[in-house]
Amino acid sequence: MTSADYRIESSSPIASCLLPVSGAQQYFVSDRALAVTVAAKSTTRPGGQEIRVVHVPTGEIVFRKQSRKRAEGPDEA
């Protein structure tokens, strides 16, 4: 396996405290379990978009989830 066997991707920027830098639309990792864990704990900005983990060599989607939409509070517009 190479160092970029799995790609965490979304059509919107991805945010997570588990990522070194939030805001990109894709991240590459070498371990499937790590990729799925990070994707499962991540959200998108804006919320409600899909996050996927793709096995790069085959193009197979190994995990997908819909990011939760955040409820707007009184100070959010």
Backbone as JSON, one array per atom type, in Angstrom:
{
  "sequence": "MTSADYRIESSSPIASCLLPVSGAQQYFVSDRALAVTVAAKSTTRPGGQEIRVVHVPTGEIVFRKQSRKRAEGPDEA",
  "N": [[0.83, -1.18, 0.0], [0.34, 2.29, -0.59], [1.15, 5.61, 0.67], [-1.16, 7.02, 0.35], [-3.65, 5.59, 0.25], [-6.34, 5.89, 0.89], [-8.95, 8.24, 0.51], [-10.52, 10.91, 2.04], [-13.37, 12.63, 1.32], [-15.44, 15.39, 0.16], [-18.0, 17.44, -1.29], [-18.12, 19.86, -0.15], [-16.28, 21.99, 2.15], [-14.48, 20.21, 4.68], [-14.71, 19.74, 8.15], [-13.05, 19.07, 11.18], [-11.88, 18.19, 14.41], [-9.99, 16.28, 14.4], [-8.42, 16.51, 12.2], [-5.42, 17.86, 10.73], [-5.57, 20.37, 9.51], [-8.48, 22.06, 9.03], [-11.05, 22.5, 6.53], [-10.38, 21.84, 3.9], [-11.41, 20.04, 0.91], [-10.73, 17.46, 0.52], [-8.81, 14.8, 1.95], [-5.94, 12.78, 2.36], [-5.14, 9.55, 3.51], [-3.37, 6.73, 4.92], [-4.44, 4.54, 6.2], [-7.28, 2.47, 6.44], [-9.1, 2.18, 8.63], [-8.5, 4.47, 10.13], [-9.2, 6.47, 8.27], [-11.99, 6.06, 8.0], [-12.82, 6.49, 10.64], [-12.09, 9.2, 11.06], [-13.67, 10.42, 9.06], [-16.22, 9.71, 9.99], [-16.39, 11.22, 12.31], [-16.36, 13.78, 11.38], [-17.63, 16.91, 10.01], [-19.37, 18.94, 7.57], [-18.97, 22.17, 6.05], [-21.1, 24.29, 4.56], [-23.3, 22.47, 6.78], [-24.85, 19.2, 6.26], [-23.96, 18.02, 3.92], [-22.58, 15.28, 2.01], [-20.05, 13.07, 3.22], [-17.37, 11.11, 2.16], [-15.39, 8.09, 2.11], [-12.93, 6.98, 0.06], [-11.42, 4.26, -1.56], [-8.49, 4.69, -3.0], [-6.89, 3.26, -5.05], [-8.83, 1.58, -6.29], [-11.16, 3.06, -6.53], [-13.41, 2.5, -5.11], [-16.09, 3.28, -2.96], [-15.84, 3.17, 0.39], [-16.99, 4.03, 2.7], [-19.64, 6.17, 3.65], [-21.38, 9.1, 4.67], [-23.98, 11.31, 5.68], [-23.48, 14.57, 6.51], [-24.42, 16.18, 9.51], [-26.86, 18.76, 9.72], [-26.43, 21.86, 11.27], [-28.33, 23.3, 13.84], [-29.58, 26.56, 13.74], [-28.71, 29.05, 15.98], [-29.72, 31.83, 18.14], [-27.74, 33.75, 17.69], [-26.71, 33.13, 15.24], [-26.82, 33.36, 11.73]],
  "CA": [[0.0, 0.0, 0.0], [1.05, 3.57, -0.61], [0.77, 6.5, 1.76], [-2.43, 7.68, 0.04], [-4.59, 4.57, -0.2], [-7.72, 6.28, 1.16], [-9.23, 9.68, 0.41], [-11.73, 11.42, 2.68], [-13.74, 13.7, 0.4], [-16.77, 15.97, 0.18], [-18.13, 18.56, -2.22], [-18.0, 21.05, 0.7], [-15.15, 21.89, 3.07], [-14.62, 19.26, 5.78], [-14.21, 20.27, 9.42], [-12.9, 18.07, 12.23], [-10.75, 18.43, 15.33], [-9.03, 15.2, 14.17], [-7.61, 16.83, 11.02], [-4.4, 18.88, 11.03], [-6.09, 21.64, 9.01], [-9.85, 21.91, 8.54], [-11.44, 23.39, 5.45], [-10.14, 21.28, 2.56], [-12.47, 19.15, 0.45], [-10.24, 16.08, 0.52], [-7.63, 14.47, 2.74], [-5.43, 11.45, 2.03], [-4.57, 8.81, 4.63], [-2.9, 5.4, 4.51], [-5.1, 3.47, 6.95], [-8.73, 2.47, 6.24], [-9.79, 2.43, 9.9], [-8.31, 5.88, 10.45], [-9.99, 7.26, 7.33], [-13.41, 5.93, 8.35], [-13.01, 7.15, 11.94], [-12.04, 10.66, 10.86], [-14.86, 10.79, 8.29], [-17.4, 9.56, 10.85], [-16.38, 12.28, 13.31], [-16.25, 15.07, 10.7], [-18.81, 17.59, 9.48], [-19.07, 19.81, 6.44], [-19.37, 23.57, 6.16], [-22.22, 24.17, 5.49], [-23.69, 21.11, 7.15], [-25.82, 18.51, 5.42], [-23.35, 17.45, 2.73], [-22.06, 13.93, 2.18], [-18.62, 12.82, 3.38], [-17.09, 9.76, 1.68], [-14.03, 7.55, 2.13], [-12.73, 6.27, -1.2], [-10.18, 3.5, -1.72], [-7.93, 5.35, -4.17], [-6.52, 2.39, -6.16], [-9.97, 0.97, -6.98], [-12.27, 4.0, -6.66], [-14.55, 2.0, -4.34], [-16.49, 4.05, -1.78], [-15.87, 2.21, 1.5], [-17.79, 4.62, 3.77], [-20.27, 7.46, 3.33], [-22.34, 9.58, 5.65], [-24.52, 12.64, 5.5], [-23.12, 15.44, 7.63], [-25.6, 16.77, 10.17], [-27.05, 20.21, 9.65], [-26.46, 22.48, 12.58], [-29.47, 24.19, 14.11], [-29.13, 27.94, 13.91], [-29.05, 29.66, 17.26], [-30.13, 33.23, 18.02], [-26.65, 34.6, 17.21], [-26.25, 32.64, 13.95], [-27.76, 33.69, 10.65]],
  "C": [[0.87, 1.25, 0.0], [0.58, 4.43, 0.55], [-0.57, 7.18, 1.52], [-3.45, 6.67, -0.48], [-6.05, 4.96, -0.02], [-7.85, 7.8, 1.11], [-10.54, 9.96, 1.13], [-12.13, 12.63, 1.84], [-15.17, 14.17, 0.63], [-16.8, 17.09, -0.85], [-18.07, 19.9, -1.48], [-16.79, 20.89, 1.6], [-15.47, 21.0, 4.27], [-14.0, 19.88, 7.03], [-14.16, 19.15, 10.45], [-11.73, 18.45, 13.12], [-9.69, 17.34, 15.15], [-8.13, 15.46, 12.95], [-6.6, 17.92, 11.35], [-4.84, 20.28, 10.61], [-7.5, 21.38, 8.49], [-10.08, 22.85, 7.37], [-11.16, 22.89, 4.06], [-11.3, 20.37, 2.19], [-12.02, 17.71, 0.32], [-8.96, 15.97, 1.34], [-7.22, 13.05, 2.39], [-4.8, 10.82, 3.25], [-4.22, 7.4, 4.17], [-3.7, 4.27, 5.13], [-6.62, 3.58, 6.81], [-9.48, 2.8, 7.53], [-9.68, 3.89, 10.31], [-9.16, 6.76, 9.56], [-11.47, 7.23, 7.69], [-13.7, 6.63, 9.68], [-13.04, 8.66, 11.79], [-13.28, 11.12, 10.11], [-16.11, 10.74, 9.16], [-17.52, 10.69, 11.86], [-16.36, 13.68, 12.7], [-17.61, 15.62, 10.29], [-18.4, 18.39, 8.26], [-19.53, 21.22, 6.76], [-19.83, 24.03, 4.79], [-22.56, 22.71, 5.73], [-24.66, 20.5, 6.14], [-25.26, 17.88, 4.17], [-22.78, 16.07, 3.05], [-20.54, 13.94, 2.34], [-18.39, 11.37, 3.0], [-15.63, 9.4, 1.96], [-13.92, 6.68, 0.89], [-11.4, 5.53, -1.16], [-9.59, 3.96, -3.05], [-7.57, 4.39, -5.31], [-7.7, 1.83, -6.96], [-11.11, 1.94, -7.24], [-13.5, 3.59, -5.87], [-14.83, 2.92, -3.15], [-16.66, 3.05, -0.65], [-16.67, 2.73, 2.69], [-18.4, 5.9, 3.24], [-21.24, 7.81, 4.43], [-22.79, 10.97, 5.27], [-24.15, 13.46, 6.72], [-24.38, 16.05, 8.21], [-25.65, 18.26, 9.93], [-27.11, 20.75, 11.06], [-27.7, 23.34, 12.7], [-28.93, 25.58, 14.34], [-29.63, 28.48, 15.24], [-29.41, 31.11, 17.07], [-29.03, 34.14, 17.5], [-26.08, 34.14, 15.87], [-27.29, 32.99, 12.89], [-27.48, 32.87, 9.43]]
}
